[in-house]
């Protein structure tokens, strides 16, 4: 039963420090959000209120806003109202998705402005059922069927365990005024059709349907958390995470069950098992794109490069020899310095100072020591079977004229290398 005590317990379960935090409440004027607001006021919690007037229902929209304004005035609550306009780009279709994006953008804006800890919405158990059935019709997996999260990215939903009927009863028992959205009576949208046509029939079949559904949903959430924990333990064994890269051992990854493969790659934007099958059969060098990430198939690994890694490609360094005619790259590259130390010696009369260290670029060509003729950097990588991640950490050393002096740390260019006739030398410690 929904009462102040049970509501307080639900909120406390989501947020242990309920009396020391500040909240932004999303209030539409309907029974759900008005009861939510009423309980927050009765608990004397620190709240500010937000209301979105989409202007889609004429006088009804205005009346909804006025109800929220009157309540906030009565209890001296700060109210933030956003009125949608033509500049918000309302689409002819997908109005629900547009409205959802609009309100959450606004909620987060107000949360930031007022320094709140949480956004609170009035989603309830019936919303859970509707979302479950919608996701079920879309062949959603465990992630989609486990329902609306109670606590996600700073958004709390303390009414999720309570039914719509319990909310109506609470509004009646506490004399909480609210307004009904008459458009909800229409079956124009999938959610409305489920609410008006499907849910009543399910409850007619079993009067305890919602209660049983809540228990089933709890079991699904437990299974989701178990799967999440197990996947995390597998990732620790087969994945190596660096600042901008994730390296996944191919043999160990594809040795896992298909569900585990899917769960590991799903969070990077690879949502199709068909796509994972293509990754498995792809040749070395094949590239796949996920959400803000690029996956490259290497010989032994899958290399995922985060979008932020592109910043590294823009780095370059100007180098001058010290008084001994030496340059130590470890002082420049720091943690990127290479363990197999070697000295490259150049003829000081051939190279032009200052030297430059930059990332490889498309079309770079050099003449590697020990090889006949010139070779493209990309071809050198391929012939020497250098892993893709190692390639991304390589550098080009060149002089002031742009002449390539070597591919760091792999091979020096023979054209500028010092020999027995070199009167002066420049030594680069790799």
Secondary structure, DSSP 8 states (H G I E B T S, - for coil): ---HHHHHHHHHHH-TTTTSSEEEEE--SSHHHHHHHHHHHHTT-EEEEEEEE--SSTHHHHHHHHHHHHHHHHTT-EEEEEE--GGG---SS-HHHHHHHHHHHHHHHHHHHHT-SEEE----HHHHHHHHHHHHHTT--HHHHT-S-SEETTEE-TTTTS-HHHHHHHHHHTT------GGGGS--SHHHHIIIIIHHHHHHH-TTHHHHHHHHHHHHHHHHHHHHHHHHHHHHHHEEE-SSEEEEEHHHHHTS-HHHHHHHHHTTT---HHHHHHHHH--TT-EEE-SSEEEEE-SSEEEEEEGGGGGGGG-EEEE---TTSEEETHHHHGGG--SS--EEEEETTTS-SSEEEE---TT-EE-BTTSSS-EEHHHHHHHTT--HHHHHT-EEEE-TT--EEEEETTEEBGGGB--TT-SSEEEEE-
